[in-house]
């Protein structure tokens, strides 16, 4: 019996588990001190009333014999996939129902999609980056090349003629940096992928936070993208489903490699390894796309983006360099005084009782930077900034 030794190449702990452990240890040593978290990107506002009502109605249906439902379609109930197609249609993107797959979150699908690709593929991943992209490929034993995101390129690396790879992860708006690709920049990536027969895995989990109407909210706004890109999206941040779990993946019928439809491969994978998201959750997700649900969720997003504006305004006053905050719920700041990112983490925790995320946890290029999130309660954000301005900056 042999184990998958790719797991032995991982760091001992997932980034956010390490942070949680450090905070637990600090609490144990400083009992009674209030800790304010602007670190892990978890939402704090409750579910939209339209979503709650829909889920309550679905629970009632499951309690009656005439409306009870057992196993559903592994790729998601038709009513939700149709709602997702309508959502894309409002953006000018035409999707077939068969191109949409409902899952339990973008994180799961971003890792599971690798099942349909050979381990011999070379993977290109942005650095800094969401750790799941890296860890899932290390687990599989794939060769990884990193795309350097820096302050000089706005943390938005672009393709070059010398670049080679088979699978490319792009995240826009980006986690952790909050940077967003423009249409012409995504077009460069799509053209590059089409020329080389590569596949783009496009993480669009934060698309609803984009405020600038000129910025793309789906890669399928880019000509040619349906022939080279798979898109992942989530209800976690856009509808507060972090504790409910639902997302979706779009695999266009036009995406073919080695003479095989990737849509057909993903369907086969899902029908074999996944039993679908619960009916109750999917009814809630459908309600998130209703007129009332969209209005209520946009109000929640507006609340978080006002938090981001407040944080960004404070950093501007202090002369701290940062990206994000305008079209994303993340603020990516340069650590003051030349500190490294874990040093700054410890300073904030010890001096202010404030938790953020060290940039080094997102890759080599994250060293010297720090991520704050806008998902906190307004009063917590204001108190955290007051403490930071008094004790640190």
N, C-alpha and C positions, 0 to 999 in steps of 0.2 A: 504494500500500500504506500503510495506516495502522495504527499500533500501538494497543493498549489503553492510553490515557493515564491510566487510573485507577492504573496501577502507578507513575506518576510522582508521585502524591500520597501515596505511602507514605513512611515514614521510611526512611533509607538502609539501616538494618539492623534485623532482627528483634531484639527485646529480648535474648534469650538468646545470640544471636550476638555482640551488643555486649559482654555480660558475659564471654563466652568469650575474646574478643579482649583485653579488659582484663586478664584473668587470665594469658593467654599472655605479654603484654608484661611483667607483673609478674614472672612466673617467669624470663623472660630476664634481667631486671635483678637478680634475687635468687636466683641459682642455688643449689640445695641447701636452700632454705627450704621447709618443709612447708606446703602449703595445704590447709585443711579446707573442704570445700564443704557449706554448708547452704542452697544457692541453688537450682539447677535441681532440679525435682521428679522425679529419677530414682531408681528403686529400687536397693537394694544387696544384698538377700537373693536367693539362687538360686531357680529355679523349684521348685515343690512336687514331691516325689517322684512323686506320682500323675500329675502332668502330664508329667513326663519319661518315665515308663514308657509312657504312652499314645502319646507322640510317637515313642518308639523302636519301639513295635509298628507304628505307622503307617509309619515308614520301611521296616521289614521287609516290610510289605505291598506297598509301592511297588516292592520289589525282586523280587517274584514275579509271573509273568505272570497267574496265576489271580486275584490280588487287586490288581493294578495299576489305578490310576484316572487318567483323563485330565481333561478339563474337567469341573468340577462345576457345580452350579446357581449362577448369579451372586448370588442372594440368600442363599446358604449351604446347606450340606448339611442335610437334614431332621433328622439326629440331633442337630445342635447347636441348631437352632431349637427343636426339641422340648424340649431340656434347658433352654433359656432360658425357654420357656413354663412349665415346671415350677418354675423359680426364682421367677418372678412369682406363680405360683399359691400358693406358700408365703407370699407377702405378702398373699394375698387378692385378687390381680388376675388376671382371666381374659383371656388373650391367645390369638388364633388364630395358628397357625404362619405363615400368610400375612402377618401383621402385623410379623414379625421379619425384619430384613435384617442379615446378617453382613457386616462390612467390615473394613478393615485398621486401624481405630482411630477414636476419636471425633473427633479433630482433622480427619481427612480428611472424614468425613461432615458435620461441622458446616460445613465450607466448601462441600462439593459439594451439599448440600441446596438451596443457593441457586439451583441450576440450574432448579428447578421453580417459582421465583417470579419475577415481573416485577421489572425494575430500577426500576420506578416506585414500588414499595412503600417506605414510610418504616419504618426499622428503629429499635427502641428497645433500647439496650444499657446494662447497668449500668456504672457508673464508680465505683471501680476494676473492672478486668475483664481476663480472659484475652485477650491481644492478637489472637489469631486471629479472634475475632468481628469486631473492628473492621477488621482488615486485609483480610479476604475481602470485606467489603462495600465498602470503599474501592476494591478492585480492580474490583468490578462497577459502581461509580459510583452506588451507592445513597445516599439521604439518610439520615443518622444523627442521631438525637437521643439524648442521654445521660440516664440515670436516676441521680440523685445518691445515691451511697452515702456516708454520713458516720458519724462516731463517734456522732452524736446519734441516728441511726436504726439503729445497730448494723450498718451497711453492708448493710442489707436494705431497699432502696427498695420502696415500695408504690404501687399505682395510685391515680390521682385522677380526678375527673370531668372535669377540664380536659385530661387527657393524651390524646393521639391518636397512633396508629401502627398498622402492619399486621403487623409481625413483631417479636416480643419475645424476646430472649435472657435466660434465667434460668439460673443455675448454683448448685446447692445439693447438698452443701456447696460453698461458693464458693471458687474459685481466683481471687484470691490471699488473700482475707480469712479463710477458714475459717468464715464465718458460715453458719448453716443456717436456712432458712425453716421456720416452724411450719405446721401444717395450715391454720389459719385464715388465715394470710398467703398461702399458695398458693391457698386458696379465693378470696381477694379477686382474685388475678390471673386465675384461671380464669373467674370471673364477669365480670370486665372484658373478657376476650378474647371470651367468648361474646356479650356485649352488642354488641360492635363488629365481630364477624366476623374478628378478628385471629387469628394463629397464634403459639403459644408454642413456641420451640425450647428444650427443657429439657435442660441438660447435667447428667447424673447420674453422671459419671465417678467420683466419690468416695463414692457411696452406701454402700459396704460399710464405710466408716470411722465411720459414725454409731453412737454408743454408746447414746444416749438412745432407749428404745423408743417414746416419745411423738412422736418426730420422723419425718416421712415419708421413705422411702427411694426412692420413685418418685412422680412427679406423678399417676400413675393411681390412687393412693389417694384422690385428690380427686374428688368427684362432678363430672361434666361434662368432665373433662380429656380424655377420648377424643374429644370433639368439637372440641377446639381445640389439642391439644398433640402434638408429636413429641418423643420422648425418645431421648437419645444416651447410651450407656454404653460402657465400655472395660474390657478385661482388663489394661491396662497397670499400673495401681496395685493393683487388687484381686487380681490373680494374677501380678504381676511380669512382664507381657508387653511391657515397653517396648522390648525388643530382639527380640521375636517378632512383634508386630503383629497384634492382633485386637480387634475391638469389635463393637458391634451398635447398630442404630437401630430404634426401634419407631414405625411409622406406622399408627395405627388405621384400620380400614375405615370407621369412623364419621366420620372427618375429611374433610369435603367443603367446597370453596370454589368459587364460580362454577359450581356444578353439576357439578364434577369431583372425583373421588376423588384425594386427594393420595397415597394408597397406590399407585394405578395409575400416577400420574405418576412416583413414585420408582422403582417396579419397571421402568418403561420406561427411565428414566435409567440405572439400574444395569445392565440387560441390554444397553444400548448402549455405555456408557463404562467398565464394570468387568467383569473376568473372574473375580472371586471370590478368596477367601482360600485358601491351599493346604490340601489335605486333611490334611497332617501337623499344621499349626497348629490346624485345626479339631478334630481329635481331642484335641489338648492342651487346647483350650478346653472341650470337652465334659467332659474329666476334671476340670477345675476346678470343675464343678458336681456332681461325684459326692460321695457322703457323705465319703469320705476326702479328696478334693480340697478341699472346703469347710472341713473341719477343719484341714487343713494351711495353707490360705491365711488362715484366721482367726487362726491362730497367728502368721503373718507380720505380719498387720495389727496384732495385739496388740503385737508387738515395736515396730512403728513408733509406735503410739499411746502406748506407754510412753516412747519418746523424746520425744514431744510433751508428755507429762505432766512429764517432767524439765525441758524447756525452759520450760514454763509456770510451774512451781514456782519456778524460778530468777528469772524475770521478776517474779513476785509478790513474792518476797523483796526484790527491788531496787526495787519500787514503779513498775515500767514498765507503762504501760497497753497492753493487747493484746486481740485477739479470736482465736477459733480455738483449736486445741489439744485440745479436748475431743471434738468430733465430726468433726474433720477433721485431716489430717496437716500443715496449715499453721498457722503462728503469725504474726499480723499485728500488729506492734508499733509504737508511736509512737516516732519517733526522739528520743533524749534531747537535752536542752539546746537544743531548737528547731532542730536541724540539719535541712537538707534531705536527701532520701533518697540522692542520689549522694554528698553529703558524708559521710554516715554509711557508705556503701558503701566509700569510700576509706579512712576511718578504720579500719574493721574489717580491711580487707585489709592496710593498712600497719602497724597496731599489733598485729594478732593473727594475720594470715595466715588469716583466716576470710572466706569468701565467702557473701553473702546476695543478695537481690534488691531493688533500690531500688523503692519504691512508685510513683515517678513513671513507671516503665516500664509501669504498668498503667492509666494515665490521670491526668487532672488532679487528681482527688480522692485519688490515691495519694501525692501529694507530702507529705512529712513523716512517711511510714510506711515500713515495711520488712518484707519477708517472709522468714521462716526456714522450712525444711522439716524434717520428722521422718524423712526417708528415709535418713539416714546410718547408719553403723555406730555402735553404742552408745558404743564407746570414743572415736570421733571427736566425737560429740555432747558427751560429758563434757569432753573436752579443749578443745573450742571454747568451751564455757561458762566453763571455768576461765580461759582466756585473756581472754575478753571481760570477766569480772568484775574481773580484775586490771588490765587495760589501758584499759578504756573506761568502765565504769559506776562 
